[in-house]
Amino acid sequence: MTNTDTGGTDLLERIEETTERAFVEDGDQERFSHYVPRELILESALTGKPVKALCGKLWTPSRDPEKFPICPDCVKVYESMPK
């Protein structure tokens, strides 16, 4: 659906805002480093696309993971995976 008064600009702006909010997760998960396949981290760095951690957290990596403890939920999932 296009808004004829603005040529569709309003619709595009609203979609972008909703997309940005979808990748921001508050809570304890923000205090941890998360396990993500290495190739997805590289892809995210190149494209800006969000990644999904083993615990299910969806975000765009942007900080030094060495400064935070590892997510206990990611550790549980990792340890339950076959070697």
PDB file as gemmi writes it, atoms N, CA and C in Angstrom:
CRYST1    1.000    1.000    1.000  90.00  90.00  90.00 P 1                      
ATOM      1  N   MET A   1       0.844  -1.172   0.000  1.00  0.00           N  
ATOM      2  CA  MET A   1       0.000   0.000   0.000  1.00  0.00           C  
ATOM      3  C   MET A   1       0.891   1.239   0.000  1.00  0.00           C  
ATOM      4  N   THR A   2       0.612   2.158  -0.886  1.00  0.00           N  
ATOM      5  CA  THR A   2       1.414   3.369  -1.009  1.00  0.00           C  
ATOM      6  C   THR A   2       0.580   4.575  -0.646  1.00  0.00           C  
ATOM      7  N   ASN A   3       1.153   5.478   0.096  1.00  0.00           N  
ATOM      8  CA  ASN A   3       0.494   6.725   0.457  1.00  0.00           C  
ATOM      9  C   ASN A   3       0.713   7.698  -0.686  1.00  0.00           C  
ATOM     10  N   THR A   4      -0.381   8.063  -1.396  1.00  0.00           N  
ATOM     11  CA  THR A   4      -0.259   8.922  -2.576  1.00  0.00           C  
ATOM     12  C   THR A   4       0.122  10.356  -2.212  1.00  0.00           C  
ATOM     13  N   ASP A   5      -0.144  10.785  -0.987  1.00  0.00           N  
ATOM     14  CA  ASP A   5       0.207  12.153  -0.587  1.00  0.00           C  
ATOM     15  C   ASP A   5       1.715  12.349  -0.488  1.00  0.00           C  
ATOM     16  N   THR A   6       2.443  11.316  -0.074  1.00  0.00           N  
ATOM     17  CA  THR A   6       3.880  11.464   0.137  1.00  0.00           C  
ATOM     18  C   THR A   6       4.701  10.623  -0.827  1.00  0.00           C  
ATOM     19  N   GLY A   7       4.055   9.943  -1.734  1.00  0.00           N  
ATOM     20  CA  GLY A   7       4.788   9.121  -2.678  1.00  0.00           C  
ATOM     21  C   GLY A   7       5.373   7.865  -2.057  1.00  0.00           C  
ATOM     22  N   GLY A   8       4.881   7.455  -0.903  1.00  0.00           N  
ATOM     23  CA  GLY A   8       5.344   6.229  -0.270  1.00  0.00           C  
ATOM     24  C   GLY A   8       6.461   6.421   0.730  1.00  0.00           C  
ATOM     25  N   THR A   9       6.960   7.617   0.882  1.00  0.00           N  
ATOM     26  CA  THR A   9       8.081   7.854   1.782  1.00  0.00           C  
ATOM     27  C   THR A   9       7.749   7.478   3.216  1.00  0.00           C  
ATOM     28  N   ASP A  10       6.572   7.843   3.690  1.00  0.00           N  
ATOM     29  CA  ASP A  10       6.181   7.531   5.072  1.00  0.00           C  
ATOM     30  C   ASP A  10       6.214   6.031   5.328  1.00  0.00           C  
ATOM     31  N   LEU A  11       5.736   5.257   4.392  1.00  0.00           N  
ATOM     32  CA  LEU A  11       5.705   3.807   4.539  1.00  0.00           C  
ATOM     33  C   LEU A  11       7.118   3.249   4.661  1.00  0.00           C  
ATOM     34  N   LEU A  12       8.034   3.698   3.827  1.00  0.00           N  
ATOM     35  CA  LEU A  12       9.406   3.218   3.881  1.00  0.00           C  
ATOM     36  C   LEU A  12      10.069   3.584   5.199  1.00  0.00           C  
ATOM     37  N   GLU A  13       9.841   4.770   5.694  1.00  0.00           N  
ATOM     38  CA  GLU A  13      10.437   5.193   6.963  1.00  0.00           C  
ATOM     39  C   GLU A  13       9.922   4.350   8.113  1.00  0.00           C  
ATOM     40  N   ARG A  14       8.644   4.030   8.135  1.00  0.00           N  
ATOM     41  CA  ARG A  14       8.082   3.221   9.204  1.00  0.00           C  
ATOM     42  C   ARG A  14       8.658   1.817   9.184  1.00  0.00           C  
ATOM     43  N   ILE A  15       8.843   1.241   8.019  1.00  0.00           N  
ATOM     44  CA  ILE A  15       9.416  -0.102   7.917  1.00  0.00           C  
ATOM     45  C   ILE A  15      10.832  -0.105   8.469  1.00  0.00           C  
ATOM     46  N   GLU A  16      11.618   0.884   8.134  1.00  0.00           N  
ATOM     47  CA  GLU A  16      12.996   0.969   8.611  1.00  0.00           C  
ATOM     48  C   GLU A  16      13.045   1.085  10.132  1.00  0.00           C  
ATOM     49  N   GLU A  17      12.194   1.913  10.720  1.00  0.00           N  
ATOM     50  CA  GLU A  17      12.160   2.063  12.169  1.00  0.00           C  
ATOM     51  C   GLU A  17      11.813   0.748  12.848  1.00  0.00           C  
ATOM     52  N   THR A  18      10.824   0.034  12.326  1.00  0.00           N  
ATOM     53  CA  THR A  18      10.402  -1.243  12.899  1.00  0.00           C  
ATOM     54  C   THR A  18      11.527  -2.260  12.813  1.00  0.00           C  
ATOM     55  N   THR A  19      12.228  -2.296  11.704  1.00  0.00           N  
ATOM     56  CA  THR A  19      13.338  -3.224  11.529  1.00  0.00           C  
ATOM     57  C   THR A  19      14.435  -2.947  12.544  1.00  0.00           C  
ATOM     58  N   GLU A  20      14.778  -1.690  12.743  1.00  0.00           N  
ATOM     59  CA  GLU A  20      15.827  -1.346  13.697  1.00  0.00           C  
ATOM     60  C   GLU A  20      15.449  -1.766  15.106  1.00  0.00           C  
ATOM     61  N   ARG A  21      14.234  -1.525  15.513  1.00  0.00           N  
ATOM     62  CA  ARG A  21      13.788  -1.892  16.853  1.00  0.00           C  
ATOM     63  C   ARG A  21      13.788  -3.396  17.059  1.00  0.00           C  
ATOM     64  N   ALA A  22      13.542  -4.167  16.021  1.00  0.00           N  
ATOM     65  CA  ALA A  22      13.461  -5.616  16.149  1.00  0.00           C  
ATOM     66  C   ALA A  22      14.794  -6.229  16.566  1.00  0.00           C  
ATOM     67  N   PHE A  23      15.909  -5.558  16.305  1.00  0.00           N  
ATOM     68  CA  PHE A  23      17.216  -6.109  16.601  1.00  0.00           C  
ATOM     69  C   PHE A  23      17.805  -5.600  17.910  1.00  0.00           C  
ATOM     70  N   VAL A  24      17.066  -4.818  18.633  1.00  0.00           N  
ATOM     71  CA  VAL A  24      17.531  -4.310  19.914  1.00  0.00           C  
ATOM     72  C   VAL A  24      16.844  -5.106  21.003  1.00  0.00           C  
ATOM     73  N   GLU A  25      17.625  -5.845  21.763  1.00  0.00           N  
ATOM     74  CA  GLU A  25      17.073  -6.633  22.851  1.00  0.00           C  
ATOM     75  C   GLU A  25      17.647  -6.136  24.161  1.00  0.00           C  
ATOM     76  N   ASP A  26      16.774  -5.808  25.093  1.00  0.00           N  
ATOM     77  CA  ASP A  26      17.209  -5.349  26.395  1.00  0.00           C  
ATOM     78  C   ASP A  26      17.281  -6.526  27.350  1.00  0.00           C  
ATOM     79  N   GLY A  27      17.855  -6.302  28.487  1.00  0.00           N  
ATOM     80  CA  GLY A  27      17.881  -7.321  29.525  1.00  0.00           C  
ATOM     81  C   GLY A  27      19.272  -7.874  29.752  1.00  0.00           C  
ATOM     82  N   ASP A  28      19.326  -8.999  30.452  1.00  0.00           N  
ATOM     83  CA  ASP A  28      20.599  -9.608  30.840  1.00  0.00           C  
ATOM     84  C   ASP A  28      21.465  -9.995  29.645  1.00  0.00           C  
ATOM     85  N   GLN A  29      20.852 -10.308  28.503  1.00  0.00           N  
ATOM     86  CA  GLN A  29      21.636 -10.740  27.352  1.00  0.00           C  
ATOM     87  C   GLN A  29      22.603  -9.659  26.885  1.00  0.00           C  
ATOM     88  N   GLU A  30      22.318  -8.407  27.190  1.00  0.00           N  
ATOM     89  CA  GLU A  30      23.198  -7.315  26.784  1.00  0.00           C  
ATOM     90  C   GLU A  30      24.494  -7.291  27.584  1.00  0.00           C  
ATOM     91  N   ARG A  31      24.554  -8.018  28.676  1.00  0.00           N  
ATOM     92  CA  ARG A  31      25.742  -8.009  29.529  1.00  0.00           C  
ATOM     93  C   ARG A  31      26.711  -9.128  29.184  1.00  0.00           C  
ATOM     94  N   PHE A  32      26.433  -9.918  28.153  1.00  0.00           N  
ATOM     95  CA  PHE A  32      27.236 -11.092  27.835  1.00  0.00           C  
ATOM     96  C   PHE A  32      27.791 -11.054  26.417  1.00  0.00           C  
ATOM     97  N   SER A  33      28.850 -11.834  26.216  1.00  0.00           N  
ATOM     98  CA  SER A  33      29.325 -12.174  24.879  1.00  0.00           C  
ATOM     99  C   SER A  33      28.600 -13.453  24.486  1.00  0.00           C  
ATOM    100  N   HIS A  34      28.303 -13.600  23.213  1.00  0.00           N  
ATOM    101  CA  HIS A  34      27.513 -14.742  22.750  1.00  0.00           C  
ATOM    102  C   HIS A  34      28.272 -15.570  21.724  1.00  0.00           C  
ATOM    103  N   TYR A  35      27.928 -16.861  21.672  1.00  0.00           N  
ATOM    104  CA  TYR A  35      28.511 -17.752  20.677  1.00  0.00           C  
ATOM    105  C   TYR A  35      27.732 -17.634  19.369  1.00  0.00           C  
ATOM    106  N   VAL A  36      28.467 -17.342  18.301  1.00  0.00           N  
ATOM    107  CA  VAL A  36      27.916 -17.232  16.959  1.00  0.00           C  
ATOM    108  C   VAL A  36      28.940 -17.862  16.021  1.00  0.00           C  
ATOM    109  N   PRO A  37      28.496 -18.608  14.999  1.00  0.00           N  
ATOM    110  CA  PRO A  37      29.468 -19.153  14.040  1.00  0.00           C  
ATOM    111  C   PRO A  37      30.351 -18.050  13.456  1.00  0.00           C  
ATOM    112  N   ARG A  38      31.630 -18.330  13.388  1.00  0.00           N  
ATOM    113  CA  ARG A  38      32.628 -17.346  12.958  1.00  0.00           C  
ATOM    114  C   ARG A  38      32.296 -16.715  11.605  1.00  0.00           C  
ATOM    115  N   GLU A  39      31.825 -17.524  10.653  1.00  0.00           N  
ATOM    116  CA  GLU A  39      31.516 -16.988   9.325  1.00  0.00           C  
ATOM    117  C   GLU A  39      30.356 -15.992   9.365  1.00  0.00           C  
ATOM    118  N   LEU A  40      29.436 -16.152  10.323  1.00  0.00           N  
ATOM    119  CA  LEU A  40      28.338 -15.189  10.444  1.00  0.00           C  
ATOM    120  C   LEU A  40      28.817 -13.858  11.017  1.00  0.00           C  
ATOM    121  N   ILE A  41      29.803 -13.906  11.907  1.00  0.00           N  
ATOM    122  CA  ILE A  41      30.376 -12.668  12.448  1.00  0.00           C  
ATOM    123  C   ILE A  41      31.037 -11.881  11.314  1.00  0.00           C  
ATOM    124  N   LEU A  42      31.795 -12.572  10.474  1.00  0.00           N  
ATOM    125  CA  LEU A  42      32.459 -11.914   9.353  1.00  0.00           C  
ATOM    126  C   LEU A  42      31.428 -11.327   8.395  1.00  0.00           C  
ATOM    127  N   GLU A  43      30.397 -12.095   8.071  1.00  0.00           N  
ATOM    128  CA  GLU A  43      29.354 -11.602   7.174  1.00  0.00           C  
ATOM    129  C   GLU A  43      28.666 -10.363   7.761  1.00  0.00           C  
ATOM    130  N   SER A  44      28.380 -10.400   9.055  1.00  0.00           N  
ATOM    131  CA  SER A  44      27.744  -9.264   9.708  1.00  0.00           C  
ATOM    132  C   SER A  44      28.642  -8.031   9.666  1.00  0.00           C  
ATOM    133  N   ALA A  45      29.942  -8.233   9.857  1.00  0.00           N  
ATOM    134  CA  ALA A  45      30.882  -7.113   9.811  1.00  0.00           C  
ATOM    135  C   ALA A  45      30.908  -6.471   8.421  1.00  0.00           C  
ATOM    136  N   LEU A  46      30.753  -7.288   7.386  1.00  0.00           N  
ATOM    137  CA  LEU A  46      30.803  -6.783   6.012  1.00  0.00           C  
ATOM    138  C   LEU A  46      29.480  -6.181   5.559  1.00  0.00           C  
ATOM    139  N   THR A  47      28.362  -6.771   6.001  1.00  0.00           N  
ATOM    140  CA  THR A  47      27.054  -6.359   5.491  1.00  0.00           C  
ATOM    141  C   THR A  47      26.216  -5.563   6.481  1.00  0.00           C  
ATOM    142  N   GLY A  48      26.516  -5.676   7.784  1.00  0.00           N  
ATOM    143  CA  GLY A  48      25.705  -5.012   8.792  1.00  0.00           C  
ATOM    144  C   GLY A  48      24.461  -5.797   9.173  1.00  0.00           C  
ATOM    145  N   LYS A  49      24.315  -6.999   8.613  1.00  0.00           N  
ATOM    146  CA  LYS A  49      23.153  -7.831   8.940  1.00  0.00           C  
ATOM    147  C   LYS A  49      23.291  -8.383  10.355  1.00  0.00           C  
ATOM    148  N   PRO A  50      22.165  -8.539  11.054  1.00  0.00           N  
ATOM    149  CA  PRO A  50      22.220  -9.110  12.406  1.00  0.00           C  
ATOM    150  C   PRO A  50      22.534 -10.601  12.355  1.00  0.00           C  
ATOM    151  N   VAL A  51      23.020 -11.119  13.470  1.00  0.00           N  
ATOM    152  CA  VAL A  51      23.324 -12.551  13.608  1.00  0.00           C  
ATOM    153  C   VAL A  51      22.495 -13.126  14.739  1.00  0.00           C  
ATOM    154  N   LYS A  52      22.380 -14.447  14.759  1.00  0.00           N  
ATOM    155  CA  LYS A  52      21.634 -15.121  15.813  1.00  0.00           C  
ATOM    156  C   LYS A  52      22.593 -15.993  16.609  1.00  0.00           C  
ATOM    157  N   ALA A  53      22.671 -15.737  17.914  1.00  0.00           N  
ATOM    158  CA  ALA A  53      23.545 -16.508  18.802  1.00  0.00           C  
ATOM    159  C   ALA A  53      22.922 -17.867  19.097  1.00  0.00           C  
ATOM    160  N   LEU A  54      23.724 -18.758  19.655  1.00  0.00           N  
ATOM    161  CA  LEU A  54      23.224 -20.085  20.007  1.00  0.00           C  
ATOM    162  C   LEU A  54      22.049 -20.013  20.979  1.00  0.00           C  
ATOM    163  N   CYS A  55      22.025 -19.009  21.836  1.00  0.00           N  
ATOM    164  CA  CYS A  55      20.949 -18.853  22.822  1.00  0.00           C  
ATOM    165  C   CYS A  55      19.681 -18.268  22.205  1.00  0.00           C  
ATOM    166  N   GLY A  56      19.766 -17.799  20.968  1.00  0.00           N  
ATOM    167  CA  GLY A  56      18.610 -17.229  20.292  1.00  0.00           C  
ATOM    168  C   GLY A  56      18.630 -15.717  20.189  1.00  0.00           C  
ATOM    169  N   LYS A  57      19.577 -15.058  20.835  1.00  0.00           N  
ATOM    170  CA  LYS A  57      19.652 -13.591  20.773  1.00  0.00           C  
ATOM    171  C   LYS A  57      19.962 -13.160  19.350  1.00  0.00           C  
ATOM    172  N   LEU A  58      19.229 -12.166  18.865  1.00  0.00           N  
ATOM    173  CA  LEU A  58      19.418 -11.619  17.530  1.00  0.00           C  
ATOM    174  C   LEU A  58      19.913 -10.188  17.672  1.00  0.00           C  
ATOM    175  N   TRP A  59      21.087  -9.893  17.106  1.00  0.00           N  
ATOM    176  CA  TRP A  59      21.663  -8.546  17.230  1.00  0.00           C  
ATOM    177  C   TRP A  59      22.761  -8.363  16.196  1.00  0.00           C  
ATOM    178  N   THR A  60      23.212  -7.125  16.072  1.00  0.00           N  
ATOM    179  CA  THR A  60      24.332  -6.807  15.193  1.00  0.00           C  
ATOM    180  C   THR A  60      25.553  -6.573  16.076  1.00  0.00           C  
ATOM    181  N   PRO A  61      26.555  -7.461  15.992  1.00  0.00           N  
ATOM    182  CA  PRO A  61      27.745  -7.317  16.847  1.00  0.00           C  
ATOM    183  C   PRO A  61      28.464  -6.002  16.587  1.00  0.00           C  
ATOM    184  N   SER A  62      28.848  -5.334  17.678  1.00  0.00           N  
ATOM    185  CA  SER A  62      29.537  -4.054  17.508  1.00  0.00           C  
ATOM    186  C   SER A  62      30.495  -3.743  18.656  1.00  0.00           C  
ATOM    187  N   ARG A  63      30.693  -4.667  19.568  1.00  0.00           N  
ATOM    188  CA  ARG A  63      31.554  -4.371  20.719  1.00  0.00           C  
ATOM    189  C   ARG A  63      32.564  -5.498  20.920  1.00  0.00           C  
ATOM    190  N   ASP A  64      33.564  -5.236  21.728  1.00  0.00           N  
ATOM    191  CA  ASP A  64      34.621  -6.194  21.996  1.00  0.00           C  
ATOM    192  C   ASP A  64      34.098  -7.296  22.921  1.00  0.00           C  
ATOM    193  N   PRO A  65      33.985  -8.539  22.435  1.00  0.00           N  
ATOM    194  CA  PRO A  65      33.447  -9.618  23.263  1.00  0.00           C  
ATOM    195  C   PRO A  65      34.348  -9.979  24.443  1.00  0.00           C  
ATOM    196  N   GLU A  66      35.618  -9.604  24.383  1.00  0.00           N  
ATOM    197  CA  GLU A  66      36.556  -9.906  25.462  1.00  0.00           C  
ATOM    198  C   GLU A  66      36.228  -9.141  26.745  1.00  0.00           C  
ATOM    199  N   LYS A  67      35.427  -8.100  26.636  1.00  0.00           N  
ATOM    200  CA  LYS A  67      35.119  -7.255  27.791  1.00  0.00           C  
ATOM    201  C   LYS A  67      33.912  -7.750  28.594  1.00  0.00           C  
ATOM    202  N   PHE A  68      33.278  -8.841  28.145  1.00  0.00           N  
ATOM    203  CA  PHE A  68      32.064  -9.326  28.784  1.00  0.00           C  
ATOM    204  C   PHE A  68      32.170 -10.825  29.053  1.00  0.00           C  
ATOM    205  N   PRO A  69      31.496 -11.315  30.092  1.00  0.00           N  
ATOM    206  CA  PRO A  69      31.487 -12.761  30.337  1.00  0.00           C  
ATOM    207  C   PRO A  69      30.663 -13.473  29.251  1.00  0.00           C  
ATOM    208  N   ILE A  70      30.914 -14.758  29.073  1.00  0.00           N  
ATOM    209  CA  ILE A  70      30.203 -15.537  28.055  1.00  0.00           C  
ATOM    210  C   ILE A  70      28.793 -15.864  28.547  1.00  0.00           C  
ATOM    211  N   CYS A  71      27.841 -15.764  27.665  1.00  0.00           N  
ATOM    212  CA  CYS A  71      26.435 -16.038  27.961  1.00  0.00           C  
ATOM    213  C   CYS A  71      26.269 -17.483  28.439  1.00  0.00           C  
ATOM    214  N   PRO A  72      25.719 -17.700  29.635  1.00  0.00           N  
ATOM    215  CA  PRO A  72      25.556 -19.061  30.142  1.00  0.00           C  
ATOM    216  C   PRO A  72      24.611 -19.900  29.285  1.00  0.00           C  
ATOM    217  N   ASP A  73      23.624 -19.288  28.651  1.00  0.00           N  
ATOM    218  CA  ASP A  73      22.719 -20.044  27.777  1.00  0.00           C  
ATOM    219  C   ASP A  73      23.437 -20.514  26.521  1.00  0.00           C  
ATOM    220  N   CYS A  74      24.313 -19.676  25.971  1.00  0.00           N  
ATOM    221  CA  CYS A  74      25.106 -20.092  24.805  1.00  0.00           C  
ATOM    222  C   CYS A  74      26.021 -21.254  25.178  1.00  0.00           C  
ATOM    223  N   VAL A  75      26.618 -21.198  26.366  1.00  0.00           N  
ATOM    224  CA  VAL A  75      27.504 -22.273  26.823  1.00  0.00           C  
ATOM    225  C   VAL A  75      26.733 -23.578  26.925  1.00  0.00           C  
ATOM    226  N   LYS A  76      25.531 -23.551  27.494  1.00  0.00           N  
ATOM    227  CA  LYS A  76      24.712 -24.767  27.625  1.00  0.00           C  
ATOM    228  C   LYS A  76      24.407 -25.373  26.262  1.00  0.00           C  
ATOM    229  N   VAL A  77      24.013 -24.542  25.312  1.00  0.00           N  
ATOM    230  CA  VAL A  77      23.699 -25.033  23.970  1.00  0.00           C  
ATOM    231  C   VAL A  77      24.953 -25.604  23.318  1.00  0.00           C  
ATOM    232  N   TYR A  78      26.069 -24.894  23.426  1.00  0.00           N  
ATOM    233  CA  TYR A  78      27.325 -25.342  22.829  1.00  0.00           C  
ATOM    234  C   TYR A  78      27.757 -26.691  23.389  1.00  0.00           C  
ATOM    235  N   GLU A  79      27.658 -26.839  24.707  1.00  0.00           N  
ATOM    236  CA  GLU A  79      28.080 -28.084  25.350  1.00  0.00           C  
ATOM    237  C   GLU A  79      27.153 -29.250  25.010  1.00  0.00           C  
ATOM    238  N   SER A  80      25.923 -28.972  24.629  1.00  0.00           N  
ATOM    239  CA  SER A  80      24.997 -30.049  24.291  1.00  0.00           C  
ATOM    240  C   SER A  80      25.111 -30.467  22.819  1.00  0.00           C  
ATOM    241  N   MET A  81      25.869 -29.700  22.027  1.00  0.00           N  
ATOM    242  CA  MET A  81      26.042 -30.015  20.598  1.00  0.00           C  
ATOM    243  C   MET A  81      27.014 -31.178  20.434  1.00  0.00           C  
ATOM    244  N   PRO A  82      26.759 -32.040  19.425  1.00  0.00           N  
ATOM    245  CA  PRO A  82      27.719 -33.133  19.178  1.00  0.00           C  
ATOM    246  C   PRO A  82      29.049 -32.569  18.698  1.00  0.00           C  
ATOM    247  N   LYS A  83      30.114 -33.198  19.118  1.00  0.00           N  
ATOM    248  CA  LYS A  83      31.465 -32.726  18.760  1.00  0.00           C  
ATOM    249  C   LYS A  83      31.839 -33.132  17.360  1.00  0.00           C  
TER     250      LYS A  83                                                      
END                                                                             
